[in-house]
Amino acid sequence: MNTPIIKVSHLEKNFGENKVLVDIDFETYKGDVISIIGSSGSGKSTLLRCINLLEKPTSGSIYFHGQDIQEKGFSLQEYRARVGMVFQNFNLFNNLTVLDNCTVGQIKVNRKSKSEAEKFALEILNSVGMAQYIHAKPKQISGGQKQRVAIARALSMEPEVLLFDEPTSALDPEMVGEVLSVMRNLANSGLTLLVVTHEMAFARDVSNRVVFMDEGLIAEDSTPDIIFNNPKNQRTRIFLDRMLNQ
């Protein structure tokens, strides 16, 4: 039986009186490309941030290869290397060059030598079309280029899973395509991706699963074909009608 890489069980997250996640059950298997869609405030980003423990769940469990990530003694640093995250606002180290952004984690966490880290970083930067910018600082490149560097930085840690939190929402429209193209290539390479996105074409064409969240609940979790062509949930239908007819 195929066991999940990540399993979320009865996850809840409250901010004060505000219930942001309500009894979330969710499994991710190797090679899954899962798009998480829903209105702003539905809990999508909070779910990703809980999976990466950037937010501490109020209750419930998150397992990585069957191990509880909230257990005492669990190595969070190692986990975050294996479950990488790409943020909406890039979160690059502004004082480091593009190349150094992609080597620092390899050297400090994966304990590679500088030359080994640089060689691997160059391969990754080349694969996302950023090899010619290795000496640039983040302020010298465009938003789309920053996001490609952020993806390269996450990939340089050789993760099993990549979490994307609305990776195109801070970009100018003409830069969205270049980032989605990199993500498409990653999906085709077999890497496991969890993507919070408003890009419905990506969710429909690239994912093997689409999760629709509504008011902190997973309202529907199915194939793109069912979600986009025959959604079972009325709220899914209303959301997609709005998104696809803008």
C-alpha positions as CSV (number, residue, x, y, z in Angstrom):
1,M,0.0,0.0,0.0
2,N,1.3,3.4,-1.0
3,T,1.9,5.4,2.2
4,P,1.5,9.2,2.3
5,I,4.6,11.5,2.5
6,I,2.5,14.0,4.5
7,K,-0.7,13.2,6.4
8,V,-2.7,15.8,8.2
9,S,-5.2,14.6,10.8
10,H,-8.0,16.5,12.5
11,L,-6.0,19.8,12.1
12,E,-7.4,22.9,13.7
13,K,-6.0,26.4,13.8
14,N,-7.6,29.3,15.8
15,F,-6.4,32.9,16.0
16,G,-8.1,34.0,19.2
17,E,-11.8,33.4,18.6
18,N,-11.4,33.1,14.9
19,K,-11.4,29.4,13.6
20,V,-9.2,29.5,10.5
21,L,-8.9,25.7,10.0
22,V,-11.6,23.2,11.0
23,D,-10.9,19.5,11.3
24,I,-8.7,19.2,8.3
25,D,-7.9,15.6,7.1
26,F,-5.5,15.5,4.1
27,E,-2.9,13.2,2.6
28,T,-0.2,13.8,0.0
29,Y,1.5,11.0,-1.9
30,K,4.7,10.9,-3.8
31,G,4.4,12.6,-7.2
32,D,1.1,14.4,-6.3
33,V,0.6,17.9,-7.7
34,I,-2.1,19.3,-5.5
35,S,-3.6,22.8,-6.2
36,I,-5.4,24.3,-3.2
37,I,-8.0,26.8,-4.3
38,G,-10.6,29.0,-2.5
39,S,-11.5,32.5,-1.6
40,S,-9.2,34.8,0.3
41,G,-9.5,34.0,4.0
42,S,-10.6,30.3,3.4
43,G,-7.5,29.0,5.3
44,K,-5.4,27.9,2.3
45,S,-2.2,29.7,3.3
46,T,-2.6,28.8,7.0
47,L,-2.8,25.1,6.0
48,L,0.5,25.4,4.2
49,R,2.1,27.3,7.1
50,C,0.9,24.7,9.6
51,I,2.3,21.9,7.4
52,N,5.7,23.7,7.5
53,L,5.2,24.6,11.2
54,L,5.5,28.3,10.5
55,E,2.2,28.4,12.4
56,K,1.6,26.1,15.4
57,P,-1.6,24.1,15.0
58,T,-4.2,24.6,17.8
59,S,-4.9,20.9,17.7
60,G,-4.5,17.9,15.4
61,S,-1.5,16.1,14.0
62,I,0.8,16.3,11.0
63,Y,2.9,13.3,10.0
64,F,5.9,13.1,7.6
65,H,6.6,9.5,6.5
66,G,4.5,8.5,9.5
67,Q,6.4,10.6,12.1
68,D,4.6,13.3,14.1
69,I,6.4,16.5,13.2
70,Q,5.2,18.1,16.5
71,E,6.9,15.4,18.6
72,K,9.6,16.4,21.0
73,G,13.0,15.8,19.4
74,F,11.8,16.0,15.8
75,S,14.4,17.9,13.7
76,L,12.5,20.8,12.2
77,Q,15.5,22.1,10.4
78,E,15.9,18.8,8.6
79,Y,12.2,18.6,7.9
80,R,12.1,22.1,6.3
81,A,15.0,21.1,4.0
82,R,13.0,18.1,2.8
83,V,9.7,20.0,2.7
84,G,10.7,23.3,1.1
85,M,8.5,26.4,0.9
86,V,8.3,29.1,-1.8
87,F,6.6,32.3,-0.5
88,Q,4.4,34.9,-2.1
89,N,7.0,37.6,-1.4
90,F,10.1,35.6,-2.3
91,N,11.8,35.9,1.1
92,L,15.3,36.0,-0.4
93,F,18.3,37.1,1.6
94,N,18.7,40.6,0.2
95,N,22.3,40.9,1.3
96,L,23.4,37.8,-0.6
97,T,23.9,37.2,-4.3
98,V,21.6,34.9,-6.3
99,L,24.2,32.2,-6.1
100,D,24.8,32.6,-2.3
101,N,21.0,32.5,-1.7
102,C,21.1,29.0,-3.3
103,T,24.3,27.7,-1.5
104,V,23.8,28.9,2.1
105,G,21.3,26.3,3.1
106,Q,23.3,23.5,1.4
107,I,26.4,24.4,3.3
108,K,24.8,25.0,6.7
109,V,22.1,22.4,6.7
110,N,23.1,19.7,4.2
111,R,26.8,20.2,5.1
112,K,28.1,20.4,1.6
113,S,31.4,22.0,0.7
114,K,31.3,25.4,-0.9
115,S,32.4,24.1,-4.2
116,E,29.9,21.2,-4.2
117,A,27.1,23.6,-3.2
118,E,28.0,26.1,-5.9
119,K,28.2,23.4,-8.6
120,F,24.7,22.1,-7.7
121,A,23.3,25.6,-7.3
122,L,24.5,26.5,-10.8
123,E,22.8,23.5,-12.3
124,I,19.5,24.4,-10.6
125,L,19.8,28.1,-11.5
126,N,20.4,27.1,-15.1
127,S,17.3,24.9,-15.1
128,V,15.1,27.9,-14.0
129,G,16.8,30.3,-16.5
130,M,18.7,32.3,-13.9
131,A,22.4,31.2,-14.4
132,Q,23.4,34.5,-15.9
133,Y,22.3,36.4,-12.8
134,I,24.4,34.6,-10.2
135,H,26.3,37.7,-9.1
136,A,23.2,39.9,-8.8
137,K,21.6,40.9,-5.6
138,P,17.8,40.5,-5.3
139,K,17.2,44.2,-5.6
140,Q,18.8,44.1,-9.1
141,I,16.4,41.6,-10.6
142,S,12.6,41.6,-11.4
143,G,9.8,40.0,-9.4
144,G,9.5,37.0,-11.7
145,Q,13.3,36.5,-11.6
146,K,13.3,36.7,-7.8
147,Q,10.6,34.0,-7.6
148,R,12.6,31.8,-9.9
149,V,15.6,32.2,-7.6
150,A,13.4,31.4,-4.6
151,I,12.3,28.2,-6.3
152,A,16.0,27.4,-7.2
153,R,16.9,28.0,-3.5
154,A,14.2,25.6,-2.3
155,L,15.3,23.0,-5.0
156,S,18.9,23.3,-4.0
157,M,18.0,21.6,-0.7
158,E,16.9,18.5,-2.7
159,P,13.4,18.5,-1.2
160,E,10.9,15.7,-1.4
161,V,8.0,18.1,-1.4
162,L,7.7,21.8,-2.3
163,L,5.0,24.0,-0.8
164,F,4.0,27.1,-2.9
165,D,2.1,29.8,-1.1
166,E,0.5,31.9,-3.9
167,P,3.8,32.1,-5.8
168,T,2.5,34.4,-8.6
169,S,0.2,36.8,-6.6
170,A,2.9,39.4,-6.0
171,L,4.0,39.4,-9.6
172,D,3.1,41.7,-12.5
173,P,0.9,39.9,-15.0
174,E,3.6,39.6,-17.6
175,M,5.9,37.8,-15.2
176,V,3.4,35.2,-14.0
177,G,3.9,33.0,-17.1
178,E,7.7,32.5,-16.5
179,V,7.1,31.3,-12.9
180,L,4.2,29.0,-13.9
181,S,6.4,27.6,-16.7
182,V,9.1,26.6,-14.1
183,M,6.4,25.1,-11.9
184,R,5.0,23.1,-14.8
185,N,8.5,21.7,-15.4
186,L,8.8,20.7,-11.8
187,A,5.4,18.9,-11.9
188,N,6.5,17.1,-15.0
189,S,9.7,16.0,-13.3
190,G,7.7,14.0,-10.7
191,L,8.4,16.3,-7.7
192,T,5.6,16.4,-5.2
193,L,4.0,19.9,-5.1
194,L,1.4,21.5,-2.9
195,V,0.3,24.8,-4.5
196,V,-2.0,27.4,-3.0
197,T,-3.0,29.4,-6.1
198,H,-5.5,31.6,-7.8
199,E,-4.2,30.4,-11.2
200,M,-7.1,28.3,-12.3
201,A,-5.5,27.1,-15.6
202,F,-2.6,25.8,-13.6
203,A,-4.9,24.0,-11.2
204,R,-6.9,22.5,-14.1
205,D,-4.1,21.6,-16.4
206,V,-1.1,20.6,-14.2
207,S,-2.6,19.2,-11.0
208,N,-3.6,15.6,-10.4
209,R,-5.8,16.8,-7.5
210,V,-7.6,20.0,-6.6
211,V,-8.6,20.8,-3.1
212,F,-11.3,23.5,-2.6
213,M,-11.3,25.2,0.8
214,D,-14.2,27.2,2.1
215,E,-14.4,28.9,5.6
216,G,-11.6,26.8,7.0
217,L,-12.9,23.4,5.7
218,I,-11.9,21.2,2.9
219,A,-15.2,21.4,1.0
220,E,-14.1,19.3,-2.0
221,D,-11.1,17.2,-2.9
222,S,-11.1,15.5,-6.3
223,T,-9.6,15.4,-9.7
224,P,-9.4,18.6,-11.8
225,D,-11.9,17.1,-14.2
226,I,-14.5,16.7,-11.5
227,I,-13.8,20.0,-9.7
228,F,-13.9,22.1,-12.9
229,N,-16.5,20.2,-14.9
230,N,-18.8,18.6,-12.4
231,P,-18.2,19.9,-8.8
232,K,-20.3,18.2,-6.2
233,N,-20.4,21.2,-3.8
234,Q,-22.5,24.2,-4.5
235,R,-19.8,26.5,-3.0
236,T,-17.2,25.1,-5.4
237,R,-19.5,25.9,-8.3
238,I,-20.1,29.5,-7.2
239,F,-16.4,30.1,-6.6
240,L,-15.4,28.7,-10.0
241,D,-18.1,30.6,-11.8
242,R,-16.7,33.8,-10.3
243,M,-13.1,32.9,-11.0
244,L,-13.5,31.7,-14.5
245,N,-15.9,34.5,-15.6
246,Q,-13.8,37.5,-14.4
